[in-house]
Amino acid sequence: MSSLIYGMSIILFLTGLYCVVVKENLLKTVIGIKLMGYGVCLFFVMLGYKAGSLAPIITEKGSTANFSDPLIQALIPAIMVISLAAIGLMLATCIRLYEKYGTFDISKIKELRG
């Protein structure tokens, strides 16, 4: 099951990379960047997953052998919030470019600029 989710995270990342590299539309590029971020976050969440593990709470026994990694669980929400702020900045830039040039097409913006 975990190999399926690893594969899905790689597919998400590669789909996002395809959108960033190939697409000429600025909004599709922003969506591609967001897909890449989701793929990376899913991959990191799966790295911290252990089958049959417990919540990372210290018990009287003091055993940490069967706990999932709490560091990844703490970092992923922070990464998602930072990613959301970056996407907001990218979308604001796209809106300003659309107001100035009247299009989201990168090649047309380059033509109108030059």
MDTraj code that builds the backbone (N, CA, C; nanometers):
import mdtraj as md
import numpy as np

residues = "MET SER SER LEU ILE TYR GLY MET SER ILE ILE LEU PHE LEU THR GLY LEU TYR CYS VAL VAL VAL LYS GLU ASN LEU LEU LYS THR VAL ILE GLY ILE LYS LEU MET GLY TYR GLY VAL CYS LEU PHE PHE VAL MET LEU GLY TYR LYS ALA GLY SER LEU ALA PRO ILE ILE THR GLU LYS GLY SER THR ALA ASN PHE SER ASP PRO LEU ILE GLN ALA LEU ILE PRO ALA ILE MET VAL ILE SER LEU ALA ALA ILE GLY LEU MET LEU ALA THR CYS ILE ARG LEU TYR GLU LYS TYR GLY THR PHE ASP ILE SER LYS ILE LYS GLU LEU ARG GLY".split()
xyz = np.array([
    [0.0818, -0.1199, 0.0000],
    [0.0000, 0.0000, 0.0000],
    [0.0860, 0.1260, 0.0000],
    [0.1961, 0.1216, 0.0769],
    [0.2784, 0.2425, 0.0848],
    [0.3502, 0.2694, -0.0471],
    [0.3837, 0.1643, -0.1218],
    [0.4488, 0.1874, -0.2509],
    [0.3534, 0.2556, -0.3490],
    [0.2240, 0.2273, -0.3349],
    [0.1240, 0.2940, -0.4173],
    [0.1205, 0.4446, -0.3874],
    [0.1277, 0.4783, -0.2593],
    [0.1242, 0.6197, -0.2221],
    [0.2540, 0.6885, -0.2603],
    [0.3674, 0.6202, -0.2492],
    [0.4934, 0.6777, -0.2989],
    [0.4823, 0.7057, -0.4493],
    [0.4240, 0.6120, -0.5216],
    [0.4048, 0.6312, -0.6655],
    [0.3128, 0.7478, -0.6955],
    [0.2069, 0.7621, -0.6157],
    [0.1153, 0.8740, -0.6356],
    [0.1846, 1.0079, -0.6086],
    [0.2722, 1.0114, -0.5075],
    [0.3429, 1.1361, -0.4798],
    [0.4387, 1.1704, -0.5933],
    [0.5008, 1.0713, -0.6514],
    [0.5903, 1.0957, -0.7653],
    [0.5098, 1.1419, -0.8869],
    [0.3941, 1.0805, -0.9087],
    [0.3087, 1.1221, -1.0214],
    [0.2606, 1.2655, -1.0018],
    [0.2219, 1.3025, -0.8790],
    [0.1816, 1.4404, -0.8515],
    [0.2954, 1.5376, -0.8815],
    [0.4146, 1.5037, -0.8346],
    [0.5293, 1.5908, -0.8572],
    [0.5605, 1.6042, -1.0055],
    [0.5605, 1.4925, -1.0771],
    [0.5928, 1.4972, -1.2200],
    [0.4847, 1.5695, -1.3008],
    [0.3581, 1.5567, -1.2608],
    [0.2512, 1.6318, -1.3273],
    [0.2713, 1.7811, -1.3080],
    [0.3057, 1.8206, -1.1864],
    [0.3341, 1.9605, -1.1598],
    [0.4548, 2.0108, -1.2367],
    [0.5578, 1.9283, -1.2448],
    [0.6775, 1.9664, -1.3207],
    [0.6453, 1.9820, -1.4685],
    [0.5612, 1.8946, -1.5217],
    [0.5180, 1.9066, -1.6608],
    [0.4462, 2.0389, -1.6836],
    [0.3567, 2.0744, -1.5905],
    [0.2833, 2.2009, -1.6050],
    [0.3774, 2.3207, -1.6003],
    [0.4761, 2.3156, -1.5150],
    [0.5696, 2.4282, -1.5035],
    [0.6553, 2.4417, -1.6278],
    [0.7021, 2.3305, -1.6816],
    [0.7962, 2.3349, -1.7939],
    [0.7261, 2.3594, -1.9272],
    [0.6109, 2.2970, -1.9504],
    [0.5502, 2.2963, -2.0827],
    [0.4451, 2.4051, -2.1021],
    [0.3648, 2.4319, -2.0030],
    [0.2497, 2.5211, -2.0204],
    [0.2927, 2.6662, -2.0348],
    [0.2237, 2.7400, -2.1215],
    [0.2518, 2.8815, -2.1459],
    [0.1632, 2.9722, -2.0603],
    [0.0567, 2.9186, -2.0034],
    [-0.0361, 2.9972, -1.9249],
    [0.0180, 3.0122, -1.7823],
    [0.0169, 3.1349, -1.7310],
    [0.0712, 3.1599, -1.5979],
    [-0.0083, 3.0891, -1.4886],
    [-0.1398, 3.0830, -1.5022],
    [-0.2206, 3.0162, -1.4001],
    [-0.1941, 2.8653, -1.3963],
    [-0.1751, 2.8059, -1.5126],
    [-0.1424, 2.6629, -1.5162],
    [-0.0049, 2.6374, -1.4559],
    [0.0858, 2.7317, -1.4710],
    [0.2179, 2.7194, -1.4095],
    [0.2061, 2.7263, -1.2571],
    [0.1239, 2.8154, -1.2071],
    [0.1035, 2.8258, -1.0618],
    [0.0390, 2.6982, -1.0084],
    [-0.0581, 2.6442, -1.0806],
    [-0.1199, 2.5176, -1.0399],
    [-0.0168, 2.4058, -1.0403],
    [0.0722, 2.4055, -1.1385],
    [0.1787, 2.3055, -1.1436],
    [0.2723, 2.3149, -1.0245],
    [0.3047, 2.4363, -0.9835],
    [0.3906, 2.4540, -0.8661],
    [0.3209, 2.4014, -0.7414],
    [0.1922, 2.4263, -0.7311],
    [0.1166, 2.3762, -0.6164],
    [0.1102, 2.2232, -0.6173],
    [0.0921, 2.1626, -0.7341],
    [0.0926, 2.0159, -0.7435],
    [0.2278, 1.9584, -0.7020],
    [0.3346, 2.0252, -0.7413],
    [0.4674, 1.9791, -0.6995],
    [0.4801, 1.9844, -0.5470],
    [0.4290, 2.0899, -0.4856],
    [0.4332, 2.1009, -0.3398],
    [0.3537, 1.9915, -0.2711],
    [0.2350, 1.9605, -0.3259],
    [0.1540, 1.8524, -0.2690],
    [0.2256, 1.7176, -0.2808],
    [0.2912, 1.6959, -0.3939],
    [0.3651, 1.5707, -0.4122],
    [0.4781, 1.5556, -0.3117],
    [0.5510, 1.6637, -0.2883],
    [0.6614, 1.6595, -0.1919],
    [0.6082, 1.6378, -0.0508],
    [0.5000, 1.7066, -0.0137],
    [0.4431, 1.6895, 0.1205],
    [0.3918, 1.5468, 0.1412],
    [0.3265, 1.4918, 0.0416],
    [0.2783, 1.3537, 0.0523],
    [0.3946, 1.2570, 0.0673],
    [0.5027, 1.2816, -0.0048],
    [0.6214, 1.1964, 0.0058],
    [0.6801, 1.2028, 0.1469],
    [0.6907, 1.3230, 0.2034],
    [0.7463, 1.3358, 0.3377],
    [0.6556, 1.2749, 0.4432],
    [0.5261, 1.2873, 0.4272],
    [0.4338, 1.2245, 0.5217],
    [0.4520, 1.0731, 0.5181],
    [0.4685, 1.0182, 0.3997],
    [0.4881, 0.8731, 0.3894],
    [0.6231, 0.8291, 0.4451],
    [0.7223, 0.9170, 0.4433],
    [0.8506, 0.8808, 0.5042],
    [0.8369, 0.8639, 0.6557],
    [0.7490, 0.9408, 0.7184],
    [0.7308, 0.9327, 0.8623],
    [0.6318, 0.8266, 0.9061],
    [0.5704, 0.7584, 0.8111],
    [0.4680, 0.6588, 0.8436],
    [0.5314, 0.5232, 0.8701],
    [0.4839, 0.4563, 0.9758],
    [0.5210, 0.3178, 1.0026],
    [0.3929, 0.2392, 1.0259],
    [0.3811, 0.1254, 0.9654],
    [0.2604, 0.0435, 0.9812],
    [0.2468, -0.0022, 1.1260],
    [0.1301, 0.0194, 1.1830],
    [0.1041, -0.0242, 1.3197],
    [0.1683, 0.0630, 1.4255],
    [0.2128, 0.1812, 1.3884],
    [0.2805, 0.2669, 1.4860],
    [0.1789, 0.3431, 1.5708],
    [0.2289, 0.3961, 1.6802],
    [0.1461, 0.4719, 1.7727],
    [0.1774, 0.6199, 1.7618],
    [0.0965, 0.7007, 1.8292],
    [0.1239, 0.8442, 1.8343],
    [0.2534, 0.8667, 1.9123],
    [0.3310, 0.9663, 1.8740],
    [0.4603, 0.9892, 1.9404],
    [0.4447, 1.0569, 2.0770],
    [0.3990, 0.9803, 2.1737],
    [0.3801, 1.0299, 2.3098],
    [0.4683, 0.9464, 2.4007],
    [0.5458, 1.0123, 2.4858],
    [0.6336, 0.9403, 2.5786],
    [0.5468, 0.8733, 2.6852],
    [0.5713, 0.7448, 2.7041],
    [0.4943, 0.6690, 2.8034],
    [0.5850, 0.6329, 2.9206],
    [0.5288, 0.5610, 3.0154],
    [0.6064, 0.5201, 3.1327],
    [0.7177, 0.4242, 3.0948],
    [0.6943, 0.3444, 2.9921],
    [0.7952, 0.2485, 2.9492],
    [0.9141, 0.3177, 2.8844],
    [0.8905, 0.4310, 2.8200],
    [0.9989, 0.5053, 2.7571],
    [1.0422, 0.4484, 2.6232],
    [0.9700, 0.3529, 2.5704],
    [1.0055, 0.2920, 2.4428],
    [0.9585, 0.3791, 2.3275],
    [1.0479, 0.4037, 2.2322],
    [1.0119, 0.4806, 2.1130],
    [1.0249, 0.3957, 1.9877],
    [1.0293, 0.2644, 2.0038],
    [1.0542, 0.1771, 1.8898],
    [0.9378, 0.1734, 1.7915],
    [0.8158, 0.1872, 1.8389],
    [0.7002, 0.1727, 1.7505],
    [0.6238, 0.3034, 1.7335],
    [0.6949, 0.4163, 1.7347],
    [0.6316, 0.5464, 1.7169],
    [0.6568, 0.5975, 1.5765],
    [0.5617, 0.6731, 1.5245],
    [0.5853, 0.7408, 1.3976],
    [0.6689, 0.8658, 1.4249],
    [0.7330, 0.9181, 1.3215],
    [0.8242, 1.0311, 1.3373],
    [0.7454, 1.1606, 1.3590],
    [0.7600, 1.2256, 1.4755],
    [0.6820, 1.3476, 1.5010],
    [0.7370, 1.4704, 1.4289],
    [0.8626, 1.4699, 1.3898],
    [0.9215, 1.5863, 1.3244],
    [0.8522, 1.6157, 1.1917],
    [0.8272, 1.5126, 1.1150],
    [0.7609, 1.5311, 0.9858],
    [0.6182, 1.5796, 1.0066],
    [0.5507, 1.5273, 1.1069],
    [0.4141, 1.5701, 1.1346],
    [0.4086, 1.7158, 1.1777],
    [0.5147, 1.7654, 1.2372],
    [0.5177, 1.9053, 1.2794],
    [0.5585, 1.9982, 1.1655],
    [0.6425, 1.9512, 1.0754],
    [0.6934, 2.0371, 0.9689],
    [0.5974, 2.0517, 0.8511],
    [0.5217, 1.9505, 0.8204],
    [0.4336, 1.9551, 0.7033],
    [0.3298, 2.0671, 0.7137],
    [0.2624, 2.0883, 0.8269],
    [0.1699, 2.2030, 0.8315],
    [0.2403, 2.3373, 0.8099],
    [0.3605, 2.3523, 0.8629],
    [0.4364, 2.4761, 0.8408],
    [0.4709, 2.4925, 0.6930],
    [0.5096, 2.3843, 0.6290],
    [0.5414, 2.3895, 0.4858],
    [0.4169, 2.4263, 0.4050],
    [0.3026, 2.3718, 0.4433],
    [0.1784, 2.4020, 0.3715],
    [0.1396, 2.5495, 0.3860],
    [0.1595, 2.6070, 0.5047],
    [0.1256, 2.7481, 0.5253],
    [0.2191, 2.8380, 0.4454],
    [0.3472, 2.8069, 0.4454],
    [0.4431, 2.8853, 0.3670],
    [0.4130, 2.8726, 0.2183],
    [0.3767, 2.7536, 0.1751],
    [0.3395, 2.7315, 0.0353],
    [0.2152, 2.8118, -0.0015],
    [0.1194, 2.8184, 0.0889],
    [-0.0017, 2.8960, 0.0630],
    [0.0315, 3.0445, 0.0469],
    [0.1213, 3.0965, 0.1294],
    [0.1612, 3.2369, 0.1170],
    [0.2328, 3.2614, -0.0149],
    [0.3183, 3.1686, -0.0545],
    [0.3906, 3.1838, -0.1814],
    [0.2943, 3.1791, -0.2996],
    [0.1959, 3.0910, -0.2949],
    [0.0968, 3.0820, -0.4021],
    [0.0143, 3.2101, -0.4088],
    [-0.0200, 3.2666, -0.2931],
    [-0.0916, 3.3940, -0.2915],
    [-0.0118, 3.5044, -0.3579],
    [0.1182, 3.5072, -0.3323],
    [0.2050, 3.6065, -0.3958],
    [0.2126, 3.5844, -0.5472],
    [0.2220, 3.4582, -0.5886],
    [0.2263, 3.4287, -0.7322],
    [0.0957, 3.4681, -0.8016],
    [-0.0167, 3.4392, -0.7382],
    [-0.1453, 3.4756, -0.7979],
    [-0.1631, 3.6273, -0.8037],
    [-0.1158, 3.6990, -0.7022],
    [-0.1223, 3.8454, -0.7054],
    [-0.0374, 3.8999, -0.8198],
    [0.0788, 3.8393, -0.8418],
    [0.1641, 3.8796, -0.9549],
    [0.0956, 3.8503, -1.0876],
    [0.0288, 3.7357, -1.0971],
    [-0.0448, 3.7017, -1.2197],
    [-0.1562, 3.8028, -1.2465],
    [-0.2258, 3.8432, -1.1419],
    [-0.3335, 3.9410, -1.1587],
    [-0.2780, 4.0742, -1.2075],
    [-0.1667, 4.1186, -1.1504],
    [-0.1055, 4.2447, -1.1943],
    [-0.0584, 4.2359, -1.3389],
    [-0.0016, 4.1219, -1.3786],
    [0.0402, 4.1044, -1.5183],
    [-0.0806, 4.1050, -1.6116],
    [-0.1900, 4.0444, -1.5675],
    [-0.3104, 4.0437, -1.6508],
    [-0.3674, 4.1849, -1.6656],
    [-0.3643, 4.2621, -1.5579],
    [-0.4126, 4.3999, -1.5650],
    [-0.3275, 4.4836, -1.6607],
    [-0.1975, 4.4578, -1.6623],
    [-0.1083, 4.5377, -1.7465],
    [-0.1108, 4.4934, -1.8925],
    [-0.1070, 4.3606, -1.9171],
    [-0.0941, 4.3100, -2.0539],
    [-0.2222, 4.2498, -2.1099],
    [-0.3200, 4.2178, -2.0269],
    [-0.4456, 4.1647, -2.0749],
    [-0.4429, 4.0180, -2.1142],
    [-0.3415, 3.9445, -2.0708],
    [-0.3322, 3.8025, -2.1042],
    [-0.2516, 3.7295, -1.9969],
    [-0.2723, 3.5984, -1.9888],
    [-0.1923, 3.5135, -1.9004],
    [-0.0865, 3.4361, -1.9786],
    [-0.0836, 3.4510, -2.1099],
    [0.0083, 3.3774, -2.1956],
    [0.1485, 3.4383, -2.1864],
    [0.2467, 3.3579, -2.1492],
    [0.3826, 3.4070, -2.1277],
    [0.4440, 3.4575, -2.2573],
    [0.4224, 3.3871, -2.3673],
    [0.4833, 3.4293, -2.4940],
    [0.4246, 3.5629, -2.5420],
    [0.2942, 3.5840, -2.5214],
    [0.2345, 3.7119, -2.5594],
    [0.2829, 3.8256, -2.4708],
    [0.3038, 3.7968, -2.3442],
    [0.3567, 3.8997, -2.2531],
    [0.4981, 3.9386, -2.2955],
    [0.5779, 3.8406, -2.3367],
    [0.7130, 3.8723, -2.3845],
    [0.7094, 3.9573, -2.5108],
    [0.6147, 3.9292, -2.6017],
    [0.6008, 4.0077, -2.7239],
    [0.5558, 4.1503, -2.6931],
    [0.4580, 4.1649, -2.6039],
    [0.4078, 4.2976, -2.5701],
    [0.5109, 4.3789, -2.4929],
    [0.5954, 4.3130, -2.4180],
    [0.6974, 4.3814, -2.3394],
    [0.8096, 4.4328, -2.4272],
    [0.8474, 4.3551, -2.5267],
    [0.9624, 4.3890, -2.6098],
    [0.9314, 4.4692, -2.7273],
])
top = md.Topology()
chain = top.add_chain()
for i, resn in enumerate(residues, 1):
    res = top.add_residue(resn, chain, resSeq=i)
    for name in ("N", "CA", "C"):
        top.add_atom(name, md.element.get_by_symbol(name[0]), res)
traj = md.Trajectory(xyz[None], top)
